[in-house]
Amino acid sequence: MSFFSKNENFIKIKFHSDMRGMSLEQKIFHYNTYLKKDTLKRLKEYLKSSEEELENDDFNNEDFNLFTSSQNELQNKTRDYLEVIDLLKDFEFESILYSIYFEDSNKQLLSVISEQLIKNKPIDFQDKFLILDSIKNNGNLTQIILTEQLNLTNNDWLEESVNRNPIVKKLTEWIGLKLIESNTEFEIKLVLFHYAKFWNTKYSSPYNEIKGVVLLNDLISTLKKELQNLKINFKIVLNELYLILDSLLFNINLPPFLENEFTLRNSKMPGYGKKLNEFNLLLEQSCKYLVNYDKLSNKELFKKYFDSDESIQKLIFEIIKNRFSNEYIPNSNDINYFNENYLLSTNDSQKLIEFYIRINYFFEMKTY
C-alpha cells in the first residue's frame, strides 16, 4: 500500500479541498502553520512501516534472494519518493532531496527520479550541498567532495580503518584551519554534511565507537589548540547541521560530533561517552572565546571574569590591565559595584582583586 492510498482522505481534504483557490505563497504558509507536523509524522511512520513490511516479507519468503529483495526495495522506494515529490515538492523539497541522498540506494534512486527532482525544484531552492549539480555525473558525490576539500589521496580512502585514520586526521586539521578564518561556515557545513553521509554508510551499522573516539579525540585536540584564535562559532555550525539532518524523512546514525541528548545511543564503550562529554564541554567553552570582550563595560567585564574559568579569566584580565595602563580612571559607580560584589570573591585565578585594589590605591582594603 502506497503513502497516497494509506492517507487518501487526509490528502484529499487537507491538500486539495482546504487549499483550493490559494496562491502558492498562501499554500506554503498554510502548510507550515497547520499541516507540516502531522504530514511529516504520517510520512515518517509510513516509510518506517513500509521498510519493516518489506523486510518481513523477504524473511518469510523462501523464493526471495538478495537481488530480488534489493530490486523490490528499490521499486517501493522509487514509488514512495515520486509520490512524495508530487505532493510535497513546494513544501519539503530540501528534506526530500537530502533524504534520498542519505538512502543506502541513493545512486539508483537519483538515477531514476533525477528528472522529477530537477523539474520540480522550487525557483528559490539553493543547492548548498551540490546534490542536484552532480546527478548527471553519476559519481560518488561523498568521495568527490571530501577528496577535493580535504586534499585526500586514493591511499587515504584505502587506508581509512579502525587502526589507521588518514581521513579523520585531515578532516580535523582542515576544521582547525577553517575555525580561525572568517566566513567559512558554509564550507564547514558542506564538508561535515558529506562526512555524515560517509559515516552513515561506513560506520553506523554497527556503530563504530572506536572510530568515534578517535574522531572526538582529534576534534578535542584541534579545538584546544585553536581555542584562543577562533573566528567561527563551531557550536552554531553544528547545531544548524543537526537541524538539517534531523529534517530527514527517516532517522540516521549521526557522527559523534552531532550526537546530543536526543540522539545519543547507549554507548558500549565507557570511553566514548567520556570523550563526547569532553567535546561538548569544550564546544560550550569555545563560544566564550568568541565574545568581543573589548566592547564590554567594566561592570560586564567584572561579571564575566568572576563567572568564568581560568582560561577566560586570563583573557579578560589582559583587557582590564590594558584599560588601566591606558590611564583609564574608573568612576565611582564602577568602584562601588566592584567593592559590593567582588571584593571577597574566591574565583580569582589571576588575582584581579589585588590588582584592582593596588591600581586604585585602596591599600586599606587588603593586607599584603
N, C-alpha and C positions, 0 to 999 in steps of 0.2 A: 504494500500500500504506500503510495507516494505522500509527500507532505501536503500537497494540494487536496488529495482525496480525504486524508485524515482530518484536515482542518477546513473542509469545504464551506461550511456555514460561516465560520469565523471570517474567512477571506471574502466571501460574497458580501457579507454585511459591513465589515469594518473597512475593507479596501475598495469596494465597488459602490455599494449603496451610500454609505456615510460620506464618501469623498466625491460623489458625483457633483460636477459643476465647479469644483475647486481648481484654482490655479496650482501650478507645481509648487510655488512658494508656500501656498496655504496647505497643500498636502504634506509637505515636509514638516511644517510647524505642527500640524495635526498629528502626524505620526510620532514625532519626538515627544509631544506632550501627552498623548493618550494611548498610543499603541506600542511604542518601542519595547517597553518592559515585557508585556505579555507576548508579543510576537517572538522576541528572541528566546523567551522561556520555552515557548511551544517548539520553536525550531531546534533549539539545543536538545530538548527532550526527544524530539523525533529522530534527529541524527544519531543520538546515542542508542536509542532503541532499535533503529534500523540496522546499525552495525552489530548489535548484540544478536538480533534475529538471524542475520546472515551467518555469524559465527556458529550459532546453534544448529542452523540448517546444514552447514558444511560438516559439522562434527557428527551429526546423526545420519548423514547420507554417505553410504559406503561408496557410491559411484563417483563422488566428488574427489578430484585430485587437486593438488596445489594450483595448477594452471587454471582449472575450471573455477576454483574459488576466487582467484585473483581477478579473473575475467568478469565474473558475476559481481564482485565488489565494485570494479571499475564502472560497469554498466549502471549499477544502482547509484553510485556517487555522481556520475555524469548526469543522470536524470534528475537527481535531487538538486544539484547546483544549477542546472538550466532552469528549473522551476523557481528556485530562489532568486536567481538573477532577474527573471521575468517579473517577479513580484516586488523585489526589494531594491532594484537597481538604483532608484533615485534616493533611497534612504540609507542603505547599508553597503554601498559598493566597496568601500575600503575594507570592511570586515570580511566581505565575501572573497575579495581578491587575496587578502592575506591568509584567510583560512585555506583556500585552495593551495597556496604556496606551501603551507605547513602540513598539508596532507602527505602521507608517505608516497602516494601515487601522483604527486603534483605534476611531474613531467607529462605523463599520459593525459591527465585531466586538462592541463593547459593546452596541449596539442589539439584536443578535441573541442574545447569550448573557448579557444582564444578569440575566434571571430565574434562570438556573443559578448565577450568581455569588452573588446575594443569598440564594438558597435554601440554598446550600452553604457560606455564610460560617461559619467556626468561631465559637463563642459568645464566645470571648475575643479575637477579632480586633479590633485598633484601627485604624480607617481614618484613619491620621495624615496622609495626603496627599489626603483628601477625594474620592477617585475614586468610591467607591460612592455617596456622598451626591449626586453630580452627575449620575449616569447618567440619571435621569428628565428632567433639564433639556435634555439633548442639545445643550449649548452647547460652546464651545471652552474647556475647563477650564484649559488652559495660559494662555490670554489672560485669562481671568476672574481667576485667582489673581494673576498678575503685575500686572494693572491695579489690582486692589484694594490689594495690598500696597505697590506702588511708586508708587501715585498717577499712573499713566500716562494719557495722553490718546490720542484717536484719531490725532492728528498724530504722536505718538511712534511708534506702530506703523507709520504710513505712511512716516515719515522714516528709520526704522532701516535703515541700509545700511552699506557699507564706509566711506564718507566722512562719514556722519552717524550718531551713536551715542547718541541720547537715552535708549534703554533701558539701555545699558551705564552711562551716566553716573548715571542714577537708581538702578540696581542697586547700584553700588559706593558711592554716597553712603549708601544705605539700610543696606548691610552695615556701613559705618563707624559709624553710629549704634547699630546693634544690638550691635556688639562692645564698646561701652563701657557697655552696660546689663547688668543681671543677669537670668539665667534666660530668655535669648532664643534658646537653642539650637534649640528646636522651630521657631520662626518662620524662622530662617535655613535650616534643613533643608527646610522646606516650600517656600520661595521657590526655593532652588537646585535642588531636585528638579524643579520645574516648569520652571525655566530650562534644566535639562539636556534636558528634552523639547523645548523651543523650539530649543535649539542643535542637537539631533539632527535636527530637522525642517528647519531653515533653513540651517545652516552646516556640516553634516557630510559632504555628498555633492555636490561635493568639499569636503574640509576647508578652511575659510576661515581661513588662518593670519594674514591681515591683520587680520581681526576679532579673532582670538585675541590678537594683540599689543596691540591697543587695550584689550581686556578685562584682560589681565595688567598692562599699564601702569597702568591706573586702580586695579586692586586693590593694586598695589605702592604707589602714592601714598597710597591710603586707609590701608593698614597703617602706613606710615611716619608719617603724620600722627597716628594714634591709638595708636601703639605703647606709650607710657607710661601710657595710660588704659584699657587693655584689661581687661575683666572676663570675657570669653568666650575659651575656648581654640579658636581657629578651626581649628587643625590637627586636633583631635579631631573637631570637627563634620564637616570634610571627609572624614576617614577613615571615619566612620560612614556618611556618604552614599555614599562609594565602595563600601563593602561591600554596601549595599542595591542599587546599580546593577550591581555585579558578580554579584549573585544572579539577574539576569535570565536567561531561558532562551535568549537569543541575545546576541551582542556588539553594543554600540552605540559610536559615536564620542563619547567623553566631552568635555565642555567643558574648556578649558585648565587650570582650577584643580583638576580631578580627575585629570588625567593623571599617571601615575607611571612608574617604570622598567618595569613590566609591560605598560602600555597605550600607551606613547608610540610614535607612528609615526616614520618617518624624515622629519623636517620638511624642507620645501623652502626655507624662509626661514631663514637663519642667525640673524636677529634674534628669531625665535620661540623657538628653543632657549635663547638667552641670557636672554630675558625670563622663560621658565619656570624656569630655574635661579635667577635673581634672586628670583623669587616664592617658590620652595621654601626658599631660604636665609632669607628674611625670615620665612617661616612658622615655621621652626625657632627663629629668634631671638625671635619673638613669645611663644613658650612660656616663655622665660626671664623675661619681664616679669610672668608670672602667678604666679611663685613668691612665697610670703609670706616675704620676707627678714627681716622683723621678728622672726619666730619662730625663726630660726636661731641657734644658739650662735655665739660668737666664732670658734671653730675652723672651723665650717661657713661662716661669712661670709668668713673669710680665704681658704678654699679656692675658694669661688665667685668671689671677687673676682679672684684671680690666674689663674683658668681662663677668665675672661670677656673679651669685647671692651670697647672704651672706653665704649659706651653703658650697659652693665650695670655696669661699674666705677663710673661716676658715681652710679648708683642706690645701690649698696652702700656707697660711700664716705660718702654723706649719712647713711645709717643708722648707720655706725660713728661718724661725728662726733657725731651726736645722742646716742649712748650715752655717749660720753666727756664730752660737755658737761653731761650729767645726773649728773655726779660718779660715774660708774661706775668702779670700780677693778679692773683685770684681775688675776686671780690668777696665781700663779707658773707654773701649768701652761699658761695662755694665753700668757704671755710666752715660756716655753721653746719652746712649739710654734711661735710666730711666728719666733723667732730661728733655730731649727733649719731651718725650711722656706722662709722667705720673705725673709729679710734681704738676700739677694743677687739677688732676682728682678728681671728686666728688664721684665716685663709689668706696668707700674705707671703707667698714664696719669694718675692723679690724685695721684701722689706719696704714696701711703698709707704707704710705708716711712718717709719723712721725718716725716710726721705722727705715726706711731706712736712713733718714737724721741723726738720732741720732747715729746709729751704724757706720756710715761713718764720723761722726764728721763734718757734713755740717750745723752747727748751724746757720750760717748766712742766710741760705735759708728759714728759718721759724722762726717765733716768737712764743714762748710758753707762 
